[in-house]
Amino acid sequence: MNGRKNRKHQSSVAACFFLIVLAFTSSSCGLDTLYELQPPHSDGHILNYTNADRPLDYFSLITNETGENGNYDDSDFRFLGTEIYYKIYTSASTMESAVTSINNLNTTSDISAAATNIINSRKYMTLSLDSGHPTPLIEYTRRNKYVYIRLNKITGTDAYRDSVYTGRNAMKQAGEGDATLLGLPRRSFNSRYGFNFNSKDTMNNPLPVSGDEDVNWSGEPKNGTWYVDMWAVSIGRDSSYSPSYSKVLHLGSVTIKESYYDAQ
């Protein structure tokens, strides 16, 4: 009789333990759900910091808002749009090393590995605008858009002013075609600070300094030369506000010299 009772008690304990484990596993799976977002597209223009033709010093991409990304807009998950991340470097070789590492992570089976590395490890920051800091920079509108970003202006012409535009067609200049101006590009921590780095303009375009959140400081910049690296990524979040990221798209990097603006 006692043996039957003990076996019955052991069975009840085992069943309870199974239910607890099942509940914990189900809960964990819910928290760890990742959505496989599709990355933005390249429009064929990838900026290289060695470029000497300054009219070509712009970044561009095509958002990916249709297809799978467009089908996530439900009660469990929302596709939010396209975010732009950047980092200012004082060393071109340090920047090149970072780009190689990020690209390597982008080829792994972990969809969000490169984005997580950019955000959490390398501390790339989100690009801001003079009107504020939208998150993401390019909002989801259910329609793919061309995006044009020029961080630093060419003095004396509106065609190559610093600006961020979206449109239905590719752009090589500011406001080309049916483009819509989103705003002027600004650094992550101050909506006044632009990228026309200028020792004489400490109010609106101050020189980056060691300790700025958007700067990788590898010693003083040589000859007043800075490098800015840029990436784009599709982002979304689930009902618990946990983020999901696509693979990243490298937009390239640009050289910015203080000598462009110090004479102003």
C-alpha positions as CSV (number, residue, x, y, z in Angstrom):
1,M,0.0,0.0,0.0
2,N,2.8,2.4,0.9
3,G,4.6,1.5,-2.3
4,R,1.6,2.4,-4.4
5,K,1.2,5.7,-2.6
6,N,4.9,6.6,-3.0
7,R,4.7,5.8,-6.7
8,K,1.6,8.0,-7.1
9,H,3.3,10.8,-5.2
10,Q,6.4,10.5,-7.4
11,S,4.3,10.6,-10.5
12,S,2.5,13.8,-9.3
13,V,5.8,15.5,-8.5
14,A,7.1,14.5,-12.0
15,A,4.0,15.8,-13.7
16,C,4.2,19.1,-11.8
17,F,7.9,19.5,-12.6
18,F,7.1,18.9,-16.3
19,L,4.4,21.6,-16.3
20,I,6.7,24.1,-14.6
21,V,9.5,23.4,-17.1
22,L,7.0,23.6,-20.0
23,A,5.6,26.9,-18.7
24,F,9.1,28.3,-18.2
25,T,10.2,27.2,-21.7
26,S,7.2,28.6,-23.3
27,S,7.6,31.9,-21.5
28,S,11.3,32.0,-22.4
29,C,10.6,31.3,-26.1
30,G,8.1,34.1,-26.1
31,L,10.7,36.5,-24.8
32,D,13.4,35.4,-27.2
33,T,11.3,35.5,-30.3
34,L,13.3,37.2,-33.1
35,Y,11.7,38.3,-36.4
36,E,13.9,37.9,-39.5
37,L,13.8,41.4,-41.0
38,Q,15.1,42.1,-44.5
39,P,17.8,44.8,-44.8
40,P,17.7,48.0,-46.8
41,H,18.9,47.8,-50.4
42,S,21.9,49.5,-52.0
43,D,21.2,51.7,-55.0
44,G,24.7,51.0,-56.3
45,H,26.5,54.0,-54.7
46,I,28.8,53.1,-51.8
47,L,30.9,56.1,-50.7
48,N,34.7,55.5,-50.1
49,Y,36.6,57.9,-47.9
50,T,39.4,58.0,-50.5
51,N,37.1,59.7,-53.0
52,A,38.5,63.0,-54.3
53,D,35.5,64.1,-56.2
54,R,33.5,66.0,-53.5
55,P,30.1,66.1,-55.3
56,L,30.1,62.3,-54.9
57,D,30.5,62.6,-51.1
58,Y,26.9,61.5,-50.3
59,F,25.4,58.4,-48.9
60,S,22.4,56.7,-50.4
61,L,20.1,53.6,-50.1
62,I,16.7,52.2,-50.8
63,T,14.5,51.3,-47.9
64,N,13.0,47.8,-47.7
65,E,9.3,48.4,-46.7
66,T,7.4,45.9,-48.9
67,G,7.4,42.1,-49.0
68,E,8.2,40.4,-45.7
69,N,8.9,43.6,-43.8
70,G,5.6,45.0,-44.9
71,N,3.7,41.9,-43.5
72,Y,4.8,42.3,-39.9
73,D,2.5,45.2,-39.0
74,D,0.2,43.3,-36.6
75,S,-0.5,43.1,-32.9
76,D,2.6,41.0,-32.1
77,F,5.2,42.8,-34.1
78,R,5.7,46.2,-35.8
79,F,8.2,47.0,-38.5
80,L,9.3,50.6,-37.6
81,G,11.5,51.6,-40.5
82,T,15.2,52.2,-41.4
83,E,17.7,53.5,-38.9
84,I,21.0,55.1,-39.8
85,Y,24.1,54.6,-37.6
86,Y,27.4,56.5,-37.8
87,K,30.7,56.8,-36.1
88,I,33.4,59.5,-36.3
89,Y,37.0,58.3,-36.5
90,T,40.3,60.1,-36.1
91,S,42.1,57.1,-37.8
92,A,41.3,55.7,-41.2
93,S,43.0,52.4,-40.4
94,T,41.0,52.0,-37.2
95,M,37.8,52.6,-39.2
96,E,38.8,50.1,-41.9
97,S,39.4,47.5,-39.3
98,A,36.0,48.1,-37.8
99,V,34.3,47.8,-41.2
100,T,36.0,44.5,-41.9
101,S,34.9,43.0,-38.6
102,I,31.3,44.3,-39.0
103,N,31.1,42.9,-42.6
104,N,32.4,39.5,-41.3
105,L,29.6,39.4,-38.7
106,N,27.1,40.3,-41.4
107,T,27.8,37.0,-43.1
108,T,27.0,34.8,-40.1
109,S,23.7,32.9,-39.5
110,D,22.9,35.3,-36.7
111,I,20.8,37.9,-38.5
112,S,21.2,40.6,-35.9
113,A,24.9,40.0,-35.1
114,A,26.3,42.9,-37.0
115,A,23.7,45.4,-35.8
116,T,24.2,44.3,-32.2
117,N,27.9,44.8,-32.6
118,I,27.5,48.2,-34.1
119,I,25.1,49.4,-31.4
120,N,26.3,47.7,-28.2
121,S,30.0,47.0,-28.8
122,R,31.2,49.7,-31.1
123,K,28.8,52.4,-29.9
124,Y,27.8,53.7,-33.3
125,M,25.1,56.4,-32.8
126,T,21.9,57.2,-34.6
127,L,22.0,60.1,-37.1
128,S,19.8,63.0,-35.9
129,L,18.2,66.0,-37.7
130,D,18.0,69.7,-36.9
131,S,14.3,69.3,-36.2
132,G,14.9,66.6,-33.6
133,H,15.9,63.0,-33.2
134,P,13.4,60.7,-35.0
135,T,13.7,57.0,-34.2
136,P,14.1,55.5,-36.7
137,L,15.4,58.2,-39.0
138,I,13.4,56.8,-42.0
139,E,9.9,55.9,-40.8
140,Y,8.0,53.0,-42.3
141,T,5.3,54.1,-44.8
142,R,4.7,50.8,-46.6
143,R,6.5,52.1,-49.7
144,N,10.2,51.7,-50.6
145,K,12.0,55.0,-50.8
146,Y,15.3,56.3,-52.0
147,V,17.3,58.1,-49.3
148,Y,20.0,60.7,-49.9
149,I,22.3,61.9,-47.1
150,R,25.0,64.5,-47.4
151,L,26.7,65.1,-44.1
152,N,29.0,68.0,-45.1
153,K,28.3,70.7,-47.6
154,I,30.2,72.0,-50.5
155,T,30.3,75.8,-49.9
156,G,28.7,78.1,-52.4
157,T,26.1,75.8,-53.9
158,D,22.6,74.6,-52.8
159,A,23.0,71.4,-54.9
160,Y,25.5,70.0,-52.5
161,R,24.3,71.3,-49.2
162,D,24.2,69.1,-46.1
163,S,20.8,67.5,-46.1
164,V,18.7,64.3,-45.8
165,Y,16.1,63.6,-48.5
166,T,13.7,60.8,-49.5
167,G,12.1,60.3,-52.9
168,R,10.8,57.9,-55.5
169,N,14.0,58.1,-57.6
170,A,17.7,58.0,-57.0
171,M,19.4,61.3,-56.2
172,K,22.9,62.6,-56.7
173,Q,22.2,66.2,-55.5
174,A,20.1,67.8,-52.8
175,G,16.4,68.0,-53.7
176,E,16.7,66.3,-57.0
177,G,13.4,65.2,-58.7
178,D,10.4,64.8,-56.4
179,A,12.5,64.6,-53.3
180,T,11.2,65.5,-49.8
181,L,13.5,67.2,-47.3
182,L,13.6,65.4,-44.0
183,G,16.0,67.9,-42.5
184,L,19.7,68.7,-42.0
185,P,21.9,66.0,-40.6
186,R,23.0,66.4,-37.0
187,R,25.1,64.6,-34.5
188,S,23.4,62.3,-32.0
189,F,23.7,64.3,-28.9
190,N,23.0,67.8,-30.1
191,S,20.5,68.9,-32.7
192,R,22.6,72.0,-33.4
193,Y,25.8,70.2,-34.1
194,G,26.5,69.5,-37.8
195,F,29.3,67.8,-39.7
196,N,30.9,70.8,-41.3
197,F,33.7,70.6,-38.7
198,N,35.0,74.1,-38.1
199,S,37.3,75.4,-35.4
200,K,35.7,78.9,-35.9
201,D,32.1,77.6,-35.6
202,T,31.9,76.3,-32.0
203,M,28.1,76.9,-31.9
204,N,26.9,74.8,-34.8
205,N,29.8,72.8,-36.2
206,P,32.4,72.3,-33.4
207,L,35.3,70.0,-33.8
208,P,34.8,66.5,-32.3
209,V,36.7,65.9,-29.1
210,S,37.7,62.9,-27.1
211,G,34.8,61.8,-24.9
212,D,32.1,62.7,-27.4
213,E,29.7,59.7,-27.6
214,D,29.9,59.5,-31.4
215,V,33.7,59.6,-31.7
216,N,36.3,56.8,-31.8
217,W,39.3,58.6,-30.6
218,S,42.6,57.1,-31.8
219,G,44.8,60.2,-31.1
220,E,44.6,63.6,-32.6
221,P,43.4,63.7,-36.2
222,K,46.1,64.2,-38.8
223,N,46.0,67.5,-40.6
224,G,42.6,68.2,-39.3
225,T,41.1,65.2,-41.1
226,W,38.1,63.2,-39.8
227,Y,36.4,60.1,-41.1
228,V,32.7,59.2,-40.8
229,D,31.4,55.6,-41.3
230,M,27.7,54.9,-41.9
231,W,25.4,51.9,-41.9
232,A,21.7,51.3,-42.4
233,V,19.5,48.6,-40.8
234,S,15.8,47.7,-40.8
235,I,14.4,47.7,-37.3
236,G,11.2,46.6,-35.6
237,R,9.9,45.6,-32.1
238,D,7.4,43.1,-30.6
239,S,4.6,43.7,-28.2
240,S,7.0,43.7,-25.3
241,Y,9.2,46.4,-27.0
242,S,12.0,44.0,-27.6
243,P,13.9,45.2,-30.8
244,S,14.7,43.1,-33.8
245,Y,17.3,44.1,-36.5
246,S,18.1,43.0,-40.0
247,K,21.5,42.5,-41.4
248,V,23.2,45.8,-41.9
249,L,23.9,47.7,-45.2
250,H,27.3,49.5,-45.4
251,L,26.7,53.0,-46.9
252,G,30.4,53.7,-46.9
253,S,32.6,56.4,-45.3
254,V,33.5,60.0,-46.0
255,T,36.5,62.2,-45.3
256,I,35.8,65.6,-43.7
257,K,38.6,68.2,-43.5
258,E,38.6,71.2,-41.2
259,S,40.2,73.1,-44.1
260,Y,36.9,72.9,-46.1
261,Y,35.3,75.3,-43.6
262,D,37.9,77.1,-41.5
263,A,38.3,79.9,-44.1
264,Q,34.6,80.9,-43.7
